[in-house]
Amino acid sequence: MIKSSFKRNGSGQIVSFEVSGHAESGPYGSDIVCAAVSALTISTVNGIDALAGFEPIVETNDDEGGYLYVEVISNANQEQTNIAQILLENLLLGLQAVEQENLEFIQVKTINEK
């Protein structure tokens, strides 16, 4: 199962997300849940870099596979933050849509900091 979690700060902004695991909804190379999650997450990271104009902190584990952690930098200006938030909220919506159709293969949760 793919597990994803989004962390929001006290203002409600997404400050980081983590995705781990494997959907195993189909044979390797034909797993559409994995493909959807990969496309959404990679597109978001690339979008933050290209459109918001900063590189987020990114950690992956290629040895075990199926792990991505992304954190938004705290010194981004307001415009960069706004663009990044739109992209991150869109990612959350996209993953929730995948989850609704594939409950046995993906779990999405949001953690609110106090």
Jmol script that loads the backbone (N, CA, C; Angstrom):
load data "model"
ATOM      1  N   MET A   1       0.839  -1.182   0.000  1.00  0.00           N
ATOM      2  CA  MET A   1       0.000   0.000   0.000  1.00  0.00           C
ATOM      3  C   MET A   1       0.884   1.246   0.000  1.00  0.00           C
ATOM      4  N   ILE A   2       0.458   2.248  -0.751  1.00  0.00           N
ATOM      5  CA  ILE A   2       1.133   3.543  -0.734  1.00  0.00           C
ATOM      6  C   ILE A   2       0.520   4.367   0.386  1.00  0.00           C
ATOM      7  N   LYS A   3       1.363   4.909   1.225  1.00  0.00           N
ATOM      8  CA  LYS A   3       0.895   5.789   2.304  1.00  0.00           C
ATOM      9  C   LYS A   3       1.485   7.170   2.073  1.00  0.00           C
ATOM     10  N   SER A   4       0.623   8.171   2.110  1.00  0.00           N
ATOM     11  CA  SER A   4       1.087   9.543   1.936  1.00  0.00           C
ATOM     12  C   SER A   4       0.560  10.391   3.075  1.00  0.00           C
ATOM     13  N   SER A   5       1.396  11.320   3.511  1.00  0.00           N
ATOM     14  CA  SER A   5       0.965  12.236   4.564  1.00  0.00           C
ATOM     15  C   SER A   5       1.440  13.641   4.224  1.00  0.00           C
ATOM     16  N   PHE A   6       0.566  14.579   4.498  1.00  0.00           N
ATOM     17  CA  PHE A   6       0.840  15.993   4.268  1.00  0.00           C
ATOM     18  C   PHE A   6       0.842  16.680   5.615  1.00  0.00           C
ATOM     19  N   LYS A   7       1.862  17.515   5.853  1.00  0.00           N
ATOM     20  CA  LYS A   7       1.937  18.244   7.117  1.00  0.00           C
ATOM     21  C   LYS A   7       1.620  19.703   6.856  1.00  0.00           C
ATOM     22  N   ARG A   8       0.658  20.224   7.635  1.00  0.00           N
ATOM     23  CA  ARG A   8       0.281  21.638   7.545  1.00  0.00           C
ATOM     24  C   ARG A   8       0.788  22.376   8.781  1.00  0.00           C
ATOM     25  N   ASN A   9       1.199  23.630   8.584  1.00  0.00           N
ATOM     26  CA  ASN A   9       1.618  24.455   9.718  1.00  0.00           C
ATOM     27  C   ASN A   9       0.391  25.075  10.379  1.00  0.00           C
ATOM     28  N   GLY A  10       0.615  25.886  11.400  1.00  0.00           N
ATOM     29  CA  GLY A  10      -0.479  26.522  12.132  1.00  0.00           C
ATOM     30  C   GLY A  10      -1.344  27.427  11.281  1.00  0.00           C
ATOM     31  N   SER A  11      -0.802  27.903  10.153  1.00  0.00           N
ATOM     32  CA  SER A  11      -1.563  28.761   9.235  1.00  0.00           C
ATOM     33  C   SER A  11      -2.327  27.968   8.187  1.00  0.00           C
ATOM     34  N   GLY A  12      -2.185  26.652   8.225  1.00  0.00           N
ATOM     35  CA  GLY A  12      -2.889  25.813   7.267  1.00  0.00           C
ATOM     36  C   GLY A  12      -2.136  25.535   5.989  1.00  0.00           C
ATOM     37  N   GLN A  13      -0.926  26.060   5.865  1.00  0.00           N
ATOM     38  CA  GLN A  13      -0.134  25.823   4.658  1.00  0.00           C
ATOM     39  C   GLN A  13       0.535  24.461   4.719  1.00  0.00           C
ATOM     40  N   ILE A  14       0.607  23.790   3.577  1.00  0.00           N
ATOM     41  CA  ILE A  14       1.327  22.522   3.493  1.00  0.00           C
ATOM     42  C   ILE A  14       2.818  22.839   3.519  1.00  0.00           C
ATOM     43  N   VAL A  15       3.532  22.283   4.486  1.00  0.00           N
ATOM     44  CA  VAL A  15       4.966  22.539   4.610  1.00  0.00           C
ATOM     45  C   VAL A  15       5.804  21.356   4.160  1.00  0.00           C
ATOM     46  N   SER A  16       5.191  20.156   4.122  1.00  0.00           N
ATOM     47  CA  SER A  16       5.920  18.986   3.638  1.00  0.00           C
ATOM     48  C   SER A  16       4.935  17.871   3.308  1.00  0.00           C
ATOM     49  N   PHE A  17       5.433  16.915   2.516  1.00  0.00           N
ATOM     50  CA  PHE A  17       4.659  15.695   2.283  1.00  0.00           C
ATOM     51  C   PHE A  17       5.617  14.531   2.152  1.00  0.00           C
ATOM     52  N   GLU A  18       5.086  13.352   2.455  1.00  0.00           N
ATOM     53  CA  GLU A  18       5.871  12.125   2.406  1.00  0.00           C
ATOM     54  C   GLU A  18       5.019  11.044   1.748  1.00  0.00           C
ATOM     55  N   VAL A  19       5.620  10.300   0.845  1.00  0.00           N
ATOM     56  CA  VAL A  19       4.935   9.211   0.167  1.00  0.00           C
ATOM     57  C   VAL A  19       5.838   7.988   0.253  1.00  0.00           C
ATOM     58  N   SER A  20       5.275   6.859   0.692  1.00  0.00           N
ATOM     59  CA  SER A  20       6.094   5.651   0.803  1.00  0.00           C
ATOM     60  C   SER A  20       5.261   4.415   0.481  1.00  0.00           C
ATOM     61  N   GLY A  21       5.956   3.379   0.113  1.00  0.00           N
ATOM     62  CA  GLY A  21       5.326   2.096  -0.154  1.00  0.00           C
ATOM     63  C   GLY A  21       5.079   1.841  -1.623  1.00  0.00           C
ATOM     64  N   HIS A  22       4.451   0.720  -1.873  1.00  0.00           N
ATOM     65  CA  HIS A  22       4.125   0.291  -3.233  1.00  0.00           C
ATOM     66  C   HIS A  22       2.655  -0.092  -3.278  1.00  0.00           C
ATOM     67  N   ALA A  23       1.976   0.296  -4.332  1.00  0.00           N
ATOM     68  CA  ALA A  23       0.547   0.001  -4.457  1.00  0.00           C
ATOM     69  C   ALA A  23       0.309  -1.489  -4.685  1.00  0.00           C
ATOM     70  N   GLU A  24       1.120  -2.094  -5.533  1.00  0.00           N
ATOM     71  CA  GLU A  24       0.960  -3.501  -5.912  1.00  0.00           C
ATOM     72  C   GLU A  24      -0.459  -3.776  -6.418  1.00  0.00           C
ATOM     73  N   SER A  25      -0.971  -2.818  -7.214  1.00  0.00           N
ATOM     74  CA  SER A  25      -2.308  -2.976  -7.784  1.00  0.00           C
ATOM     75  C   SER A  25      -2.269  -3.683  -9.138  1.00  0.00           C
ATOM     76  N   GLY A  26      -1.068  -3.988  -9.593  1.00  0.00           N
ATOM     77  CA  GLY A  26      -0.904  -4.678 -10.869  1.00  0.00           C
ATOM     78  C   GLY A  26       0.531  -5.116 -11.016  1.00  0.00           C
ATOM     79  N   PRO A  27       0.853  -5.838 -12.085  1.00  0.00           N
ATOM     80  CA  PRO A  27       2.223  -6.290 -12.290  1.00  0.00           C
ATOM     81  C   PRO A  27       3.176  -5.100 -12.473  1.00  0.00           C
ATOM     82  N   TYR A  28       4.440  -5.323 -12.125  1.00  0.00           N
ATOM     83  CA  TYR A  28       5.457  -4.279 -12.286  1.00  0.00           C
ATOM     84  C   TYR A  28       5.411  -3.748 -13.721  1.00  0.00           C
ATOM     85  N   GLY A  29       5.383  -2.440 -13.827  1.00  0.00           N
ATOM     86  CA  GLY A  29       5.306  -1.808 -15.139  1.00  0.00           C
ATOM     87  C   GLY A  29       3.884  -1.567 -15.622  1.00  0.00           C
ATOM     88  N   SER A  30       2.918  -2.164 -14.944  1.00  0.00           N
ATOM     89  CA  SER A  30       1.506  -1.987 -15.325  1.00  0.00           C
ATOM     90  C   SER A  30       0.655  -1.540 -14.144  1.00  0.00           C
ATOM     91  N   ASP A  31       1.303  -1.065 -13.094  1.00  0.00           N
ATOM     92  CA  ASP A  31       0.608  -0.641 -11.871  1.00  0.00           C
ATOM     93  C   ASP A  31       0.152   0.803 -12.055  1.00  0.00           C
ATOM     94  N   ILE A  32      -1.143   0.980 -12.381  1.00  0.00           N
ATOM     95  CA  ILE A  32      -1.624   2.332 -12.692  1.00  0.00           C
ATOM     96  C   ILE A  32      -1.709   3.228 -11.460  1.00  0.00           C
ATOM     97  N   VAL A  33      -1.904   2.648 -10.274  1.00  0.00           N
ATOM     98  CA  VAL A  33      -1.931   3.463  -9.061  1.00  0.00           C
ATOM     99  C   VAL A  33      -0.533   4.029  -8.806  1.00  0.00           C
ATOM    100  N   CYS A  34       0.468   3.181  -8.906  1.00  0.00           N
ATOM    101  CA  CYS A  34       1.850   3.634  -8.734  1.00  0.00           C
ATOM    102  C   CYS A  34       2.203   4.693  -9.781  1.00  0.00           C
ATOM    103  N   ALA A  35       1.799   4.465 -11.010  1.00  0.00           N
ATOM    104  CA  ALA A  35       2.086   5.417 -12.082  1.00  0.00           C
ATOM    105  C   ALA A  35       1.430   6.770 -11.819  1.00  0.00           C
ATOM    106  N   ALA A  36       0.190   6.739 -11.352  1.00  0.00           N
ATOM    107  CA  ALA A  36      -0.518   7.988 -11.059  1.00  0.00           C
ATOM    108  C   ALA A  36       0.161   8.753  -9.935  1.00  0.00           C
ATOM    109  N   VAL A  37       0.510   8.049  -8.862  1.00  0.00           N
ATOM    110  CA  VAL A  37       1.166   8.696  -7.724  1.00  0.00           C
ATOM    111  C   VAL A  37       2.523   9.254  -8.140  1.00  0.00           C
ATOM    112  N   SER A  38       3.278   8.481  -8.898  1.00  0.00           N
ATOM    113  CA  SER A  38       4.590   8.946  -9.358  1.00  0.00           C
ATOM    114  C   SER A  38       4.469  10.187 -10.235  1.00  0.00           C
ATOM    115  N   ALA A  39       3.534  10.156 -11.170  1.00  0.00           N
ATOM    116  CA  ALA A  39       3.352  11.303 -12.071  1.00  0.00           C
ATOM    117  C   ALA A  39       2.943  12.549 -11.295  1.00  0.00           C
ATOM    118  N   LEU A  40       2.016  12.408 -10.371  1.00  0.00           N
ATOM    119  CA  LEU A  40       1.551  13.563  -9.593  1.00  0.00           C
ATOM    120  C   LEU A  40       2.665  14.143  -8.724  1.00  0.00           C
ATOM    121  N   THR A  41       3.394  13.280  -8.028  1.00  0.00           N
ATOM    122  CA  THR A  41       4.416  13.779  -7.105  1.00  0.00           C
ATOM    123  C   THR A  41       5.597  14.392  -7.843  1.00  0.00           C
ATOM    124  N   ILE A  42       6.068  13.729  -8.874  1.00  0.00           N
ATOM    125  CA  ILE A  42       7.218  14.253  -9.623  1.00  0.00           C
ATOM    126  C   ILE A  42       6.846  15.556 -10.321  1.00  0.00           C
ATOM    127  N   SER A  43       5.640  15.623 -10.870  1.00  0.00           N
ATOM    128  CA  SER A  43       5.177  16.852 -11.504  1.00  0.00           C
ATOM    129  C   SER A  43       5.124  18.006 -10.507  1.00  0.00           C
ATOM    130  N   THR A  44       4.695  17.723  -9.291  1.00  0.00           N
ATOM    131  CA  THR A  44       4.624  18.764  -8.257  1.00  0.00           C
ATOM    132  C   THR A  44       6.012  19.280  -7.901  1.00  0.00           C
ATOM    133  N   VAL A  45       6.945  18.377  -7.682  1.00  0.00           N
ATOM    134  CA  VAL A  45       8.317  18.793  -7.346  1.00  0.00           C
ATOM    135  C   VAL A  45       8.913  19.612  -8.490  1.00  0.00           C
ATOM    136  N   ASN A  46       8.742  19.137  -9.711  1.00  0.00           N
ATOM    137  CA  ASN A  46       9.262  19.879 -10.863  1.00  0.00           C
ATOM    138  C   ASN A  46       8.572  21.226 -11.018  1.00  0.00           C
ATOM    139  N   GLY A  47       7.271  21.276 -10.729  1.00  0.00           N
ATOM    140  CA  GLY A  47       6.521  22.528 -10.815  1.00  0.00           C
ATOM    141  C   GLY A  47       6.978  23.547  -9.790  1.00  0.00           C
ATOM    142  N   ILE A  48       7.251  23.098  -8.575  1.00  0.00           N
ATOM    143  CA  ILE A  48       7.759  24.021  -7.553  1.00  0.00           C
ATOM    144  C   ILE A  48       9.071  24.626  -8.017  1.00  0.00           C
ATOM    145  N   ASP A  49       9.938  23.798  -8.547  1.00  0.00           N
ATOM    146  CA  ASP A  49      11.235  24.278  -9.034  1.00  0.00           C
ATOM    147  C   ASP A  49      11.057  25.263 -10.198  1.00  0.00           C
ATOM    148  N   ALA A  50      10.256  24.879 -11.188  1.00  0.00           N
ATOM    149  CA  ALA A  50      10.131  25.694 -12.397  1.00  0.00           C
ATOM    150  C   ALA A  50       9.217  26.904 -12.234  1.00  0.00           C
ATOM    151  N   LEU A  51       8.108  26.749 -11.523  1.00  0.00           N
ATOM    152  CA  LEU A  51       7.123  27.813 -11.450  1.00  0.00           C
ATOM    153  C   LEU A  51       7.253  28.692 -10.209  1.00  0.00           C
ATOM    154  N   ALA A  52       7.568  28.074  -9.064  1.00  0.00           N
ATOM    155  CA  ALA A  52       7.748  28.866  -7.844  1.00  0.00           C
ATOM    156  C   ALA A  52       9.159  29.435  -7.780  1.00  0.00           C
ATOM    157  N   GLY A  53      10.078  28.833  -8.500  1.00  0.00           N
ATOM    158  CA  GLY A  53      11.427  29.383  -8.599  1.00  0.00           C
ATOM    159  C   GLY A  53      12.356  29.018  -7.451  1.00  0.00           C
ATOM    160  N   PHE A  54      12.085  27.921  -6.766  1.00  0.00           N
ATOM    161  CA  PHE A  54      13.019  27.445  -5.754  1.00  0.00           C
ATOM    162  C   PHE A  54      12.974  25.925  -5.707  1.00  0.00           C
ATOM    163  N   GLU A  55      14.080  25.357  -5.247  1.00  0.00           N
ATOM    164  CA  GLU A  55      14.147  23.909  -5.118  1.00  0.00           C
ATOM    165  C   GLU A  55      13.716  23.507  -3.717  1.00  0.00           C
ATOM    166  N   PRO A  56      12.689  22.682  -3.604  1.00  0.00           N
ATOM    167  CA  PRO A  56      12.310  22.200  -2.276  1.00  0.00           C
ATOM    168  C   PRO A  56      13.347  21.196  -1.782  1.00  0.00           C
ATOM    169  N   ILE A  57      13.321  20.924  -0.500  1.00  0.00           N
ATOM    170  CA  ILE A  57      14.175  19.883   0.070  1.00  0.00           C
ATOM    171  C   ILE A  57      13.551  18.548  -0.319  1.00  0.00           C
ATOM    172  N   VAL A  58      14.334  17.685  -0.951  1.00  0.00           N
ATOM    173  CA  VAL A  58      13.820  16.407  -1.437  1.00  0.00           C
ATOM    174  C   VAL A  58      14.711  15.281  -0.935  1.00  0.00           C
ATOM    175  N   GLU A  59      14.075  14.261  -0.368  1.00  0.00           N
ATOM    176  CA  GLU A  59      14.777  13.050   0.046  1.00  0.00           C
ATOM    177  C   GLU A  59      14.086  11.862  -0.604  1.00  0.00           C
ATOM    178  N   THR A  60      14.881  10.947  -1.151  1.00  0.00           N
ATOM    179  CA  THR A  60      14.346   9.720  -1.735  1.00  0.00           C
ATOM    180  C   THR A  60      15.150   8.537  -1.227  1.00  0.00           C
ATOM    181  N   ASN A  61      14.594   7.365  -1.360  1.00  0.00           N
ATOM    182  CA  ASN A  61      15.312   6.143  -1.035  1.00  0.00           C
ATOM    183  C   ASN A  61      15.188   5.221  -2.228  1.00  0.00           C
ATOM    184  N   ASP A  62      16.192   5.240  -3.079  1.00  0.00           N
ATOM    185  CA  ASP A  62      16.156   4.420  -4.284  1.00  0.00           C
ATOM    186  C   ASP A  62      16.476   2.957  -3.994  1.00  0.00           C
ATOM    187  N   ASP A  63      17.164   2.685  -2.881  1.00  0.00           N
ATOM    188  CA  ASP A  63      17.500   1.301  -2.547  1.00  0.00           C
ATOM    189  C   ASP A  63      16.242   0.495  -2.254  1.00  0.00           C
ATOM    190  N   GLU A  64      15.409   1.005  -1.381  1.00  0.00           N
ATOM    191  CA  GLU A  64      14.173   0.307  -1.044  1.00  0.00           C
ATOM    192  C   GLU A  64      13.052   0.698  -2.005  1.00  0.00           C
ATOM    193  N   GLY A  65      13.212   1.835  -2.662  1.00  0.00           N
ATOM    194  CA  GLY A  65      12.200   2.310  -3.593  1.00  0.00           C
ATOM    195  C   GLY A  65      10.940   2.760  -2.875  1.00  0.00           C
ATOM    196  N   GLY A  66      10.132   3.482  -3.576  1.00  0.00           N
ATOM    197  CA  GLY A  66       8.855   3.860  -3.023  1.00  0.00           C
ATOM    198  C   GLY A  66       8.902   4.819  -1.856  1.00  0.00           C
ATOM    199  N   TYR A  67       9.889   5.734  -1.821  1.00  0.00           N
ATOM    200  CA  TYR A  67       9.929   6.719  -0.739  1.00  0.00           C
ATOM    201  C   TYR A  67      10.291   8.086  -1.295  1.00  0.00           C
ATOM    202  N   LEU A  68       9.479   9.094  -0.939  1.00  0.00           N
ATOM    203  CA  LEU A  68       9.742  10.479  -1.324  1.00  0.00           C
ATOM    204  C   LEU A  68       9.301  11.385  -0.186  1.00  0.00           C
ATOM    205  N   TYR A  69      10.206  12.271   0.220  1.00  0.00           N
ATOM    206  CA  TYR A  69       9.889  13.297   1.220  1.00  0.00           C
ATOM    207  C   TYR A  69      10.219  14.637   0.589  1.00  0.00           C
ATOM    208  N   VAL A  70       9.292  15.588   0.670  1.00  0.00           N
ATOM    209  CA  VAL A  70       9.490  16.924   0.100  1.00  0.00           C
ATOM    210  C   VAL A  70       9.092  17.951   1.144  1.00  0.00           C
ATOM    211  N   GLU A  71       9.971  18.936   1.335  1.00  0.00           N
ATOM    212  CA  GLU A  71       9.713  20.012   2.294  1.00  0.00           C
ATOM    213  C   GLU A  71       9.920  21.353   1.607  1.00  0.00           C
ATOM    214  N   VAL A  72       8.991  22.259   1.843  1.00  0.00           N
ATOM    215  CA  VAL A  72       9.073  23.600   1.275  1.00  0.00           C
ATOM    216  C   VAL A  72      10.045  24.424   2.122  1.00  0.00           C
ATOM    217  N   ILE A  73      10.917  25.163   1.455  1.00  0.00           N
ATOM    218  CA  ILE A  73      11.889  25.978   2.190  1.00  0.00           C
ATOM    219  C   ILE A  73      11.178  27.134   2.888  1.00  0.00           C
ATOM    220  N   SER A  74      11.703  27.515   4.033  1.00  0.00           N
ATOM    221  CA  SER A  74      11.029  28.543   4.832  1.00  0.00           C
ATOM    222  C   SER A  74      11.376  29.963   4.402  1.00  0.00           C
ATOM    223  N   ASN A  75      12.410  30.137   3.584  1.00  0.00           N
ATOM    224  CA  ASN A  75      12.813  31.496   3.200  1.00  0.00           C
ATOM    225  C   ASN A  75      12.295  31.905   1.821  1.00  0.00           C
ATOM    226  N   ALA A  76      11.267  31.216   1.318  1.00  0.00           N
ATOM    227  CA  ALA A  76      10.668  31.607   0.047  1.00  0.00           C
ATOM    228  C   ALA A  76       9.871  32.894   0.252  1.00  0.00           C
ATOM    229  N   ASN A  77       9.832  33.726  -0.794  1.00  0.00           N
ATOM    230  CA  ASN A  77       9.045  34.954  -0.670  1.00  0.00           C
ATOM    231  C   ASN A  77       7.551  34.626  -0.825  1.00  0.00           C
ATOM    232  N   GLN A  78       6.697  35.614  -0.642  1.00  0.00           N
ATOM    233  CA  GLN A  78       5.245  35.384  -0.634  1.00  0.00           C
ATOM    234  C   GLN A  78       4.740  34.825  -1.954  1.00  0.00           C
ATOM    235  N   GLU A  79       5.218  35.363  -3.073  1.00  0.00           N
ATOM    236  CA  GLU A  79       4.774  34.865  -4.374  1.00  0.00           C
ATOM    237  C   GLU A  79       5.199  33.412  -4.570  1.00  0.00           C
ATOM    238  N   GLN A  80       6.429  33.090  -4.212  1.00  0.00           N
ATOM    239  CA  GLN A  80       6.910  31.713  -4.325  1.00  0.00           C
ATOM    240  C   GLN A  80       6.084  30.776  -3.437  1.00  0.00           C
ATOM    241  N   THR A  81       5.792  31.231  -2.243  1.00  0.00           N
ATOM    242  CA  THR A  81       4.999  30.431  -1.310  1.00  0.00           C
ATOM    243  C   THR A  81       3.604  30.191  -1.860  1.00  0.00           C
ATOM    244  N   ASN A  82       2.980  31.224  -2.420  1.00  0.00           N
ATOM    245  CA  ASN A  82       1.633  31.091  -2.982  1.00  0.00           C
ATOM    246  C   ASN A  82       1.608  30.074  -4.125  1.00  0.00           C
ATOM    247  N   ILE A  83       2.586  30.148  -5.011  1.00  0.00           N
ATOM    248  CA  ILE A  83       2.654  29.212  -6.141  1.00  0.00           C
ATOM    249  C   ILE A  83       2.867  27.792  -5.627  1.00  0.00           C
ATOM    250  N   ALA A  84       3.787  27.633  -4.691  1.00  0.00           N
ATOM    251  CA  ALA A  84       4.057  26.305  -4.131  1.00  0.00           C
ATOM    252  C   ALA A  84       2.815  25.739  -3.455  1.00  0.00           C
ATOM    253  N   GLN A  85       2.067  26.583  -2.749  1.00  0.00           N
ATOM    254  CA  GLN A  85       0.862  26.113  -2.066  1.00  0.00           C
ATOM    255  C   GLN A  85      -0.191  25.641  -3.055  1.00  0.00           C
ATOM    256  N   ILE A  86      -0.353  26.343  -4.141  1.00  0.00           N
ATOM    257  CA  ILE A  86      -1.308  25.919  -5.169  1.00  0.00           C
ATOM    258  C   ILE A  86      -0.914  24.547  -5.714  1.00  0.00           C
ATOM    259  N   LEU A  87       0.356  24.366  -5.993  1.00  0.00           N
ATOM    260  CA  LEU A  87       0.831  23.084  -6.518  1.00  0.00           C
ATOM    261  C   LEU A  87       0.662  21.962  -5.488  1.00  0.00           C
ATOM    262  N   LEU A  88       0.966  22.248  -4.235  1.00  0.00           N
ATOM    263  CA  LEU A  88       0.844  21.239  -3.182  1.00  0.00           C
ATOM    264  C   LEU A  88      -0.616  20.874  -2.901  1.00  0.00           C
ATOM    265  N   GLU A  89      -1.486  21.867  -2.898  1.00  0.00           N
ATOM    266  CA  GLU A  89      -2.913  21.591  -2.706  1.00  0.00           C
ATOM    267  C   GLU A  89      -3.450  20.767  -3.873  1.00  0.00           C
ATOM    268  N   ASN A  90      -2.981  21.063  -5.076  1.00  0.00           N
ATOM    269  CA  ASN A  90      -3.387  20.303  -6.252  1.00  0.00           C
ATOM    270  C   ASN A  90      -2.911  18.851  -6.146  1.00  0.00           C
ATOM    271  N   LEU A  91      -1.690  18.657  -5.654  1.00  0.00           N
ATOM    272  CA  LEU A  91      -1.183  17.300  -5.433  1.00  0.00           C
ATOM    273  C   LEU A  91      -2.070  16.562  -4.441  1.00  0.00           C
ATOM    274  N   LEU A  92      -2.400  17.204  -3.339  1.00  0.00           N
ATOM    275  CA  LEU A  92      -3.255  16.580  -2.337  1.00  0.00           C
ATOM    276  C   LEU A  92      -4.596  16.177  -2.940  1.00  0.00           C
ATOM    277  N   LEU A  93      -5.216  17.067  -3.695  1.00  0.00           N
ATOM    278  CA  LEU A  93      -6.486  16.757  -4.362  1.00  0.00           C
ATOM    279  C   LEU A  93      -6.338  15.579  -5.324  1.00  0.00           C
ATOM    280  N   GLY A  94      -5.250  15.579  -6.089  1.00  0.00           N
ATOM    281  CA  GLY A  94      -5.006  14.491  -7.042  1.00  0.00           C
ATOM    282  C   GLY A  94      -4.846  13.151  -6.354  1.00  0.00           C
ATOM    283  N   LEU A  95      -4.065  13.121  -5.276  1.00  0.00           N
ATOM    284  CA  LEU A  95      -3.869  11.866  -4.546  1.00  0.00           C
ATOM    285  C   LEU A  95      -5.162  11.404  -3.874  1.00  0.00           C
ATOM    286  N   GLN A  96      -5.951  12.352  -3.375  1.00  0.00           N
ATOM    287  CA  GLN A  96      -7.242  11.987  -2.776  1.00  0.00           C
ATOM    288  C   GLN A  96      -8.182  11.391  -3.822  1.00  0.00           C
ATOM    289  N   ALA A  97      -8.130  11.896  -5.043  1.00  0.00           N
ATOM    290  CA  ALA A  97      -8.961  11.348  -6.122  1.00  0.00           C
ATOM    291  C   ALA A  97      -8.526   9.920  -6.461  1.00  0.00           C
ATOM    292  N   VAL A  98      -7.213   9.686  -6.493  1.00  0.00           N
ATOM    293  CA  VAL A  98      -6.709   8.331  -6.731  1.00  0.00           C
ATOM    294  C   VAL A  98      -7.142   7.422  -5.583  1.00  0.00           C
ATOM    295  N   GLU A  99      -7.060   7.933  -4.359  1.00  0.00           N
ATOM    296  CA  GLU A  99      -7.448   7.153  -3.184  1.00  0.00           C
ATOM    297  C   GLU A  99      -8.924   6.748  -3.250  1.00  0.00           C
ATOM    298  N   GLN A 100      -9.795   7.656  -3.641  1.00  0.00           N
ATOM    299  CA  GLN A 100     -11.239   7.371  -3.690  1.00  0.00           C
ATOM    300  C   GLN A 100     -11.560   6.188  -4.593  1.00  0.00           C
ATOM    301  N   GLU A 101     -10.786   6.030  -5.646  1.00  0.00           N
ATOM    302  CA  GLU A 101     -11.022   4.943  -6.597  1.00  0.00           C
ATOM    303  C   GLU A 101     -10.226   3.685  -6.274  1.00  0.00           C
ATOM    304  N   ASN A 102      -9.275   3.788  -5.328  1.00  0.00           N
ATOM    305  CA  ASN A 102      -8.352   2.674  -5.066  1.00  0.00           C
ATOM    306  C   ASN A 102      -8.048   2.547  -3.584  1.00  0.00           C
ATOM    307  N   LEU A 103      -9.076   2.471  -2.768  1.00  0.00           N
ATOM    308  CA  LEU A 103      -8.922   2.494  -1.309  1.00  0.00           C
ATOM    309  C   LEU A 103      -8.000   1.402  -0.774  1.00  0.00           C
ATOM    310  N   GLU A 104      -7.935   0.279  -1.453  1.00  0.00           N
ATOM    311  CA  GLU A 104      -7.100  -0.814  -0.957  1.00  0.00           C
ATOM    312  C   GLU A 104      -5.621  -0.657  -1.313  1.00  0.00           C
ATOM    313  N   PHE A 105      -5.287   0.364  -2.121  1.00  0.00           N
ATOM    314  CA  PHE A 105      -3.913   0.515  -2.584  1.00  0.00           C
ATOM    315  C   PHE A 105      -3.223   1.798  -2.146  1.00  0.00           C
ATOM    316  N   ILE A 106      -3.981   2.779  -1.665  1.00  0.00           N
ATOM    317  CA  ILE A 106      -3.386   4.067  -1.286  1.00  0.00           C
ATOM    318  C   ILE A 106      -4.152   4.686  -0.120  1.00  0.00           C
ATOM    319  N   GLN A 107      -3.397   5.338   0.757  1.00  0.00           N
ATOM    320  CA  GLN A 107      -3.964   6.031   1.916  1.00  0.00           C
ATOM    321  C   GLN A 107      -3.358   7.436   1.955  1.00  0.00           C
ATOM    322  N   VAL A 108      -4.204   8.447   2.090  1.00  0.00           N
ATOM    323  CA  VAL A 108      -3.767   9.833   2.131  1.00  0.00           C
ATOM    324  C   VAL A 108      -4.248  10.443   3.443  1.00  0.00           C
ATOM    325  N   LYS A 109      -3.341  11.083   4.180  1.00  0.00           N
ATOM    326  CA  LYS A 109      -3.752  11.760   5.419  1.00  0.00           C
ATOM    327  C   LYS A 109      -3.064  13.115   5.529  1.00  0.00           C
ATOM    328  N   THR A 110      -3.657  13.965   6.352  1.00  0.00           N
ATOM    329  CA  THR A 110      -3.124  15.291   6.586  1.00  0.00           C
ATOM    330  C   THR A 110      -2.895  15.441   8.087  1.00  0.00           C
ATOM    331  N   ILE A 111      -1.732  15.977   8.425  1.00  0.00           N
ATOM    332  CA  ILE A 111      -1.362  16.219   9.826  1.00  0.00           C
ATOM    333  C   ILE A 111      -1.310  17.725  10.023  1.00  0.00           C
ATOM    334  N   ASN A 112      -2.025  18.218  11.029  1.00  0.00           N
ATOM    335  CA  ASN A 112      -2.032  19.652  11.327  1.00  0.00           C
ATOM    336  C   ASN A 112      -1.138  19.934  12.527  1.00  0.00           C
ATOM    337  N   GLU A 113      -0.128  20.782  12.327  1.00  0.00           N
ATOM    338  CA  GLU A 113       0.725  21.212  13.440  1.00  0.00           C
ATOM    339  C   GLU A 113      -0.032  22.229  14.269  1.00  0.00           C
ATOM    340  N   LYS A 114       0.316  22.293  15.517  1.00  0.00           N
ATOM    341  CA  LYS A 114      -0.342  23.269  16.395  1.00  0.00           C
ATOM    342  C   LYS A 114       0.548  24.431  16.682  1.00  0.00           C
TER     343      LYS A 114
END
end "model"
wireframe off; spacefill off
backbone 0.3
color backbone group
